[in-house]
């Protein structure tokens, strides 16, 4: 598993002291997003509260784009921007 501090934020203005406040689940989600876009189904395998972990990452300065597919499948794509 990737440690959070090895996943650099997309926003260079993020204070390094904020990064360790994120937990292991946030680190796992960020590591997945660094590999490429992921769906809500894939992120739910890490935690069912992946929305809260994405919110935490955004508050720490990570830029994460969310886009619903709009095809009735209920799938939502998440992508780390930067």
N, C-alpha and C positions, 0 to 999 in steps of 0.2 A: 504494500500500500504506500502511496505517496504521502509524505508529510506535507502539511499545509504550507510551511515556510519554503518548500521547494517549488511551489506553484506561485509564480509571481503574478501580482494583480495587473490587470490591463491598464489601470489608471496609475500613472507614476506619482500622483499626488497622495496616494495612500500612505499614511504614516506606518512605518514598519512595526510600531508597537501595537497596532490594531490587529495585525495578522494572527498572532497567537491566540486571540480571543475566540477565533472560530474553532469548532470542535472537529473530531475525526470524521463525522458524517459530512460536514461541509468540505473538508479536505478531499474526501472520496469523490464527492460530486464535482468539485473543481477539477480534480484529476481527470475524470471522465470527460468533462467539457473541454479540457485542453487537447484531448485526442480528437475531438470533433463534435458536431451537433448530436444531441441526444433527445429522445422522446420522454414524455412523462412516465411512460411504462418502464423504460430503462432506469430512470432516476428513482422510481418507486422501489426498485430492488435494493437500493441502499437504505432508504427510509421512506416510510409512508408520509412523513412530514417534510418531504423534499422541498415543498414550497417555502416552508419556514427557513430551511437551510439556504435556499437561494436568496431569500430576503436578507438573511444574516450576511451572506457574501456580498450582496449589493451594498449594504450599509458599510461594509469594510472597504468599499471602493471598486469591487469587481463589476465590470459591465457585462451583464448577461441579457441577451435578447430573447424574447419570448414571442412565438408566433404559432397561432392555432392553424391547423391544416385546413379547416373549413370544408372538409369533405364528409362530415357526419361521422367520422371514425372516433372522435373524441381525443385524437392524438394532438399533442402540443409539442413543438420543437423548441429546444433551448440551445443557445449558442453563446459561447464566451466571445465577446467582441474585443478586438484590440490586436 
